[in-house]
Amino acid sequence: MGSKIKLLASDMIMSLMWVSSSVLIKRLVFNVLGFGSDAKGEVFKCGVSILNMFFFAWLSKVTKGGAYNPLTVLSPVFSGGFSTFLFTVGARIPAQVIGSIAGVRLMLDTFPEIGRGPRLNVDIHKGALTEGLLTFAIVSISLGLTVKLPGSFYMKTWISSFSKLTLHILGSDLTGGCMNPASVMGWAYARGDHITKEHIFVYWLAPVEATLLAVWTFSLIFRSQKGEKAKVKAEKSD
């Protein structure tokens, strides 16, 4: 029980920190360091963002599984036990949402002039498709890295961080390229539109369904590859 409470506390604190970090990075780059919204400023912001993702990957390792994204904790439980699934859906994800809401509120109270977070700039169908495809891509990449680079923290984090940043940029003008329902929930709650059909379909249902599809597809392909390797090995032994 103690380990679960620590995990919930880690999820909540990391979610608060993650939401806050996106605001703080922008203020550091554009307000403190004085970069403009040109190529040089954007490149520097991307570099800081990757360092930030390395920091959170290290936090996840230190906290033994702490996470700030519901999709991260959903991926493994789809193939796990029912009790783990209940704990994740009923406790960990709500903790992440609460942490994100607290983080957004903290940033709005500290910097009232900041924007109001990611918004849907296309119709609901295109938005759901965009978030779904982005989520499918990043979950597939993460699962692949887990299998191909099981012990390489730096290489795995570098590839994952660069992939997340690239996918975020690709979807930023359409949906915000979030791939994180908890963070979007924090901003949507602050705006008062967290229970709208657009928010639920685009930022929750589409990513969750894409995560489930990515896990199912990966397990199918990986199982097929393992079967082929076993068949080849058996033929060689004969």
N, C-alpha and C positions, 0 to 999 in steps of 0.2 A: 504493500500500500504506500509506503514511504517513497519508493522509487517512482510510482505513478504520480504522486503529488508533486515531486520534483520535476517530473517531465511536463506536467501541466503548467507549473510555474515558469519553466523554461520556454514553453510554447508562447505563453502570454507575454513574457518580457521580450522575447525575440521578435514577436509580431509588432509590439510597440516600437521597438528599436528599428525594425525594417521600414515601417511606414515613415518614421521620423527621418531616417537616413536619406530617403529620396529627396525630401525637402532640404535637408542640411547640405547635401551635395550640390544642389542647384544654387543655393545661397553662397556656398564657399566659392564655386567656380565663377558665378556671374556677379555677385555682390562684393565679396571679400577680395578675391583675386583680380576682379575687374575684366574678365574675359567677356567678349561680346558673343552674340548668337551667330557667329560665323563658323567656318570649318574648324579653325584652331580651337575655339571654345568648346565645340561639340566633341572634338577628338579628346581634349583634356578631360571633359566630363565623362566620356566613355572609359578612359583609363582609370579615373577615380572610382567609377561604378564597378569595374572589374575587381579592383582592390577591395571594395566594400563587400563584394560577393565572396571573395576569399576569406574575409574576416568572419562572415556569417557561416561559411562552411566550417571554419575552425571552431566557432561557437557550437555548432551542431555536434562536432566531434567531442568537444570538452563536456558538453551537457549529456552526452551519450544518447543522442537521438532527438534533441530539441529541434523544432522546426517552426517556420513562420508562414508556411504555405500549406493549405489543406490538401492540395494535390500531391504534395510530397509524402504525406502520411497515408493518403488513400491508396497510393500505388501498391504497397506491399500487403495491405490488409485484404484486398480483393481475393488474394489467394491464401489468406491466413485463416485463423479460427474465428468463430462467431463472437466469442468474448472480446477478442482483440478488435474486431470490427465495431462492436458496440462501444467500447472504450474510446475508439478513435472518433466515431461519429457523434457520440453523446457527450464527450468530455474534451478531447483534444481540439477538435475543430471549433467548438464554442469558445474555448480558451483563446484560440488564435483570433477569432472574430472580436472578442472583448479587448484583447491587446491592441488590435488594429484600430478599433474605435477610440480607445484611450490615446493612442499615438496621434491620430488625426486631431483629436480635441486639443491635445497638448500643443501641437504645431499651430493650430488656428488661434489658440490663446496667446502663443508666443509671437507669432508672425501673422497678424490679422490680414495682411495685404496679399498673402499667397493665394494661389488659385484654389479651385474646389475639386481637384483630382481628375482622374480619367472620365471621359464622357463618351457615349455612343454617338458617332458622327455619321453613321449609315443606318439603313433600316434594320429591323430586328433580325431578319433572316441572314443578311450579309454579316451582321455583327456576330451572330451565333456561329456561323460558318468560320469566320475569321478566328475567333477565340478557340473554337474547336480544333481547327487545323494547327494553330500555334501550340496548343496544349498537347495534341497528339505528337507533334514533332519533338517537343522538349522532353516529354515522358519517355518516348521511344529512345531518344539519345541517352537519357539518364539510365534507363534499363540496360542499354547496350554497354555503357561505360562500366556499370556494375559487374557485368559478366566479363568484359574484355580487359578491364583494368581494376581488378578487385582490391589491390593493395596500394595503388599509386594515387595518393591523395592530391599531390600538386598537379599532375597531368590531368587527372579526372576533373578536378575543380577548374582548371584552366579551360578545358574543352567545354565543360558545362556552362561556365560563366560567359565565355565568348558566344556560345550558342544562344543562351538566354538573351544576351544583349542584342544580338543580330535579329532574333525573332521579335524582340520588343520594338526595335526600330521599324521593322517591316509592318507591324500592326499598330504603331503608335497613332497614325493619322486616322485610323478607322475606329478602333475601340480603346486605344491606349496601350494595346499590346501587353496586357497585365499578366495573364496566366497565373493569377493569384486571387481567388474569390474573397479571401479574408481582407486583403488590402483594399480592394474595390468596395467591399462592404463598409469599411471604415469611412471612406469618402462619401459613399452614397448615404450613409446614415447621417452624416453631417449636413448633407443637402436635403435630407428628408425624402429621398426617392429610392430607398433600399427595399421597398416592397412592391415596386412596380413590375409589370410583366417584362419590360425590357431588361431590367437588372437581373431578375431571376433566370430568365431564359439565356441571356448572353453571358453573364458572368458566373453563373452557378451550374445550371443544367448542362450547357454545352461543354464546359471544361471537364465536368465530372464524367459525362458520357464519353468524351474523348479519352480521358484517362483509362476508363474501363476498357475501351476498344484497343488502346495501345497495349495495355497489360495482356489482354486476350490474344492479340496479334503476336506480340513478342513471345508469349509462352507457346503458342502454336508453332512459330518458326523455330524457336530454340529446341522444342521437343522433337521437331522433325530433323533438325541438324544432329541432335544427340542420337536419334534412331539411325540415321545414315552412318554416323561415325561408328556406332556399335556394330552395324551390319558389315562395314568395311573391315573392322577389326576382327570380326568372327570369320570372314572370308579369308583373311590373311593367316589366321591361326589354323584354318583347315589346310 
